[in-house]
Amino acid sequence: MTDVVLTRADQQRERVLSLSAEIFSRRGFRATSMNEIAAAVGLSKPTLYHYFRSKEELLVRIYSDVLDESRVLAEEVVAQAPTAFAAIRELISSRVAYTCRHQELLKVCFEEEHELPADLAEHLLMRRHAFEDLFLSALNRHLDEHPEIAIGMTPRVYVNMCLGAVNWTYKWFRASGPATPEQLGEQMAASLTASLEPA
C-alpha cells in the first residue's frame, strides 16, 4: 500500500479518534462526555468541535475506519493467497491478530453498535458484510474445487461460526498470555479449518 503523509490536522484527528476509542472502551459511549475527551486530548472544547461536531460523529468515524481497514486487509489477503484454502486460513489468522491488537477499538465497535445514529447504522452494517462476503466467496471457491469436502452446514453458517469465534477474542485475549496475536491467529485458523483440509 502507498504510504500516506498526514497533515498536522489529520494527525490531530487520528489522536482524537484513538483517545476517544480508549475512553469509550473504558467508560462506555453514553458515560463519556466531549469535555472528558477534550481534556484527554489536551484541547479546548471549541477546538475539539473543530475536528468532530459530536460524540456520535466520533463513533461513526471509529466504526467506519475499522470497517474500511478490515475490508482492505481482507482484499489484500485474498489477492495474494495462492489458493482459496490459503485465503480462508489467512483471513481467519489475520483477523484474530487484528482483533487482539486492537481490542479497545473492537470492543467499541461490538458493544456500542446500538449507539450508531439510526440514519447511518444500516449503511455501516451493510459495509461490515464486505468482509464476510470475501470470506464466503473464498469458501465457496474452495468447496467447488473440492466437492469431496463436507462441512455439515451451509457455507454462510460456517462463515458466521468462524467469525463469531474470531471476533470474540477481543473479550479474552491477554498480551501476557502464552501466544502472540499472530500465533493465536495461526492456531485458531488451523483448528477452524481442519474440516476444510484437502485430501
C-alpha positions as CSV (number, residue, x, y, z in Angstrom):
1,M,0.0,0.0,0.0
2,T,1.2,3.5,-0.7
3,D,2.2,5.5,2.4
4,V,0.0,8.5,3.1
5,V,1.5,11.6,4.5
6,L,-0.8,13.1,7.2
7,T,-1.1,16.8,7.8
8,R,-1.0,18.1,11.3
9,A,-4.7,18.4,11.3
10,D,-5.1,14.8,10.2
11,Q,-2.6,13.7,12.9
12,Q,-4.7,15.5,15.5
13,R,-7.9,13.9,14.3
14,E,-6.2,10.4,14.5
15,R,-5.1,11.3,18.0
16,V,-8.6,12.3,19.0
17,L,-10.0,9.1,17.5
18,S,-7.5,6.9,19.3
19,L,-8.1,8.5,22.7
20,S,-11.9,8.6,22.2
21,A,-11.9,4.8,21.4
22,E,-9.8,4.2,24.5
23,I,-12.3,6.2,26.7
24,F,-15.4,4.8,25.1
25,S,-13.9,1.3,25.7
26,R,-13.2,2.0,29.3
27,R,-16.2,4.1,30.3
28,G,-18.8,3.4,27.6
29,F,-20.2,5.7,25.0
30,R,-23.0,7.2,27.0
31,A,-21.0,7.8,30.1
32,T,-18.3,9.7,28.1
33,S,-18.6,13.5,27.6
34,M,-17.0,15.7,25.0
35,N,-15.5,17.6,27.9
36,E,-13.7,14.4,29.0
37,I,-12.4,13.8,25.5
38,A,-11.2,17.3,25.1
39,A,-9.3,17.1,28.4
40,A,-7.7,13.8,27.5
41,V,-6.5,15.1,24.2
42,G,-5.4,18.4,25.7
43,L,-7.7,20.6,23.5
44,S,-10.3,23.1,24.4
45,K,-13.8,22.0,23.8
46,P,-14.3,24.6,21.0
47,T,-11.1,23.3,19.3
48,L,-12.3,19.7,19.7
49,Y,-15.6,20.6,18.0
50,H,-13.5,22.0,15.1
51,Y,-12.4,18.4,14.4
52,F,-15.6,16.5,15.4
53,R,-19.0,18.0,15.9
54,S,-20.3,15.4,18.3
55,K,-19.7,12.1,20.1
56,E,-21.9,10.4,17.5
57,E,-19.6,11.7,14.7
58,L,-16.6,10.3,16.6
59,L,-18.3,6.9,17.0
60,V,-19.3,6.7,13.3
61,R,-15.7,7.6,12.3
62,I,-14.2,5.0,14.6
63,Y,-16.6,2.3,13.3
64,S,-16.1,3.4,9.7
65,D,-12.3,3.3,9.9
66,V,-12.4,-0.2,11.4
67,L,-14.7,-1.4,8.6
68,D,-12.5,0.1,5.9
69,E,-9.3,-1.2,7.3
70,S,-10.7,-4.7,7.8
71,R,-12.0,-4.7,4.2
72,V,-8.7,-3.5,2.7
73,L,-6.7,-6.1,4.7
74,A,-9.1,-8.9,3.6
75,E,-8.9,-7.8,0.0
76,E,-5.1,-7.9,0.1
77,V,-5.2,-11.4,1.7
78,V,-7.5,-12.8,-0.9
79,A,-5.5,-11.2,-3.8
80,Q,-2.2,-12.6,-2.5
81,A,-3.3,-16.1,-1.4
82,P,-2.2,-18.9,-3.8
83,T,-5.4,-20.9,-3.2
84,A,-8.9,-20.4,-1.8
85,F,-8.0,-22.6,1.1
86,A,-4.9,-20.4,1.9
87,A,-7.1,-17.3,1.7
88,I,-9.5,-18.8,4.2
89,R,-6.7,-19.7,6.6
90,E,-5.1,-16.2,6.3
91,L,-8.4,-14.4,6.6
92,I,-9.0,-16.1,9.9
93,S,-5.5,-15.8,11.1
94,S,-5.1,-12.1,10.2
95,R,-8.5,-11.2,11.7
96,V,-7.6,-12.8,15.0
97,A,-4.3,-10.9,15.1
98,Y,-6.0,-7.6,14.2
99,T,-8.7,-8.1,16.8
100,C,-6.2,-8.9,19.5
101,R,-4.0,-5.9,18.6
102,H,-7.0,-3.5,18.6
103,Q,-9.1,-4.8,21.5
104,E,-10.3,-1.3,22.6
105,L,-11.4,-0.5,19.0
106,L,-13.2,-3.8,18.6
107,K,-14.8,-3.5,22.0
108,V,-16.3,-0.2,21.0
109,C,-17.5,-1.5,17.6
110,F,-19.1,-4.6,19.0
111,E,-20.5,-3.2,22.3
112,E,-21.6,0.3,21.2
113,E,-23.1,-0.6,17.8
114,H,-26.6,0.2,19.1
115,E,-25.4,3.8,19.7
116,L,-24.8,4.5,16.0
117,P,-27.2,7.1,14.5
118,A,-30.2,5.3,13.0
119,D,-29.8,7.0,9.7
120,L,-26.3,5.7,9.3
121,A,-26.4,2.4,11.1
122,E,-27.9,0.4,8.2
123,H,-25.3,1.7,5.8
124,L,-22.5,0.9,8.1
125,L,-23.7,-2.6,8.9
126,M,-24.0,-3.3,5.2
127,R,-20.4,-2.3,4.8
128,R,-19.5,-4.8,7.6
129,H,-20.8,-7.6,5.3
130,A,-18.0,-6.8,2.8
131,F,-15.5,-8.8,4.9
132,E,-18.0,-11.7,5.4
133,D,-18.7,-11.8,1.7
134,L,-15.0,-12.1,0.8
135,F,-14.7,-15.0,3.3
136,L,-17.8,-16.6,1.9
137,S,-16.6,-16.3,-1.7
138,A,-13.3,-17.9,-0.8
139,L,-15.1,-20.7,1.0
140,N,-17.4,-21.4,-1.9
141,R,-14.5,-21.5,-4.4
142,H,-12.7,-23.9,-2.1
143,L,-15.8,-26.2,-1.8
144,D,-16.4,-26.0,-5.6
145,E,-12.7,-27.1,-6.2
146,H,-13.0,-29.9,-3.6
147,P,-16.6,-31.4,-3.8
148,E,-15.5,-34.3,-1.6
149,I,-15.3,-31.9,1.4
150,A,-18.5,-31.8,3.6
151,I,-18.7,-29.2,6.3
152,G,-22.0,-30.3,7.7
153,M,-23.6,-26.8,7.5
154,T,-24.3,-24.1,4.9
155,P,-21.3,-22.0,3.9
156,R,-22.9,-18.9,5.4
157,V,-23.3,-20.7,8.8
158,Y,-19.7,-21.8,8.7
159,V,-18.5,-18.3,8.0
160,N,-20.6,-16.9,10.8
161,M,-19.3,-19.6,13.2
162,C,-15.7,-18.8,12.4
163,L,-16.2,-15.1,12.7
164,G,-18.1,-15.5,15.9
165,A,-15.1,-17.3,17.4
166,V,-12.6,-14.9,15.8
167,N,-14.4,-11.7,16.9
168,W,-14.9,-12.8,20.5
169,T,-11.1,-12.8,21.0
170,Y,-11.3,-9.1,21.9
171,K,-13.0,-10.2,25.1
172,W,-10.5,-12.7,26.4
173,F,-7.1,-12.2,24.7
174,R,-4.3,-11.1,27.1
175,A,-1.0,-9.9,25.8
176,S,0.7,-11.6,28.8
177,G,-0.7,-14.9,27.7
178,P,1.3,-17.8,26.1
179,A,0.7,-16.8,22.4
180,T,1.2,-13.6,20.4
181,P,-1.7,-12.3,18.4
182,E,-0.1,-13.8,15.2
183,Q,0.5,-17.2,16.9
184,L,-3.0,-17.3,18.3
185,G,-4.3,-16.4,14.8
186,E,-2.4,-19.3,13.3
187,Q,-3.6,-21.7,16.0
188,M,-7.3,-20.7,15.6
189,A,-7.1,-20.8,11.8
190,A,-5.7,-24.3,11.9
191,S,-8.4,-25.5,14.2
192,L,-11.3,-23.8,12.5
193,T,-10.3,-25.0,9.0
194,A,-9.3,-28.6,9.9
195,S,-12.5,-29.9,8.2
196,L,-11.6,-28.0,5.1
197,E,-8.2,-29.6,4.5
198,P,-7.9,-31.0,1.0
199,A,-7.3,-34.7,0.9
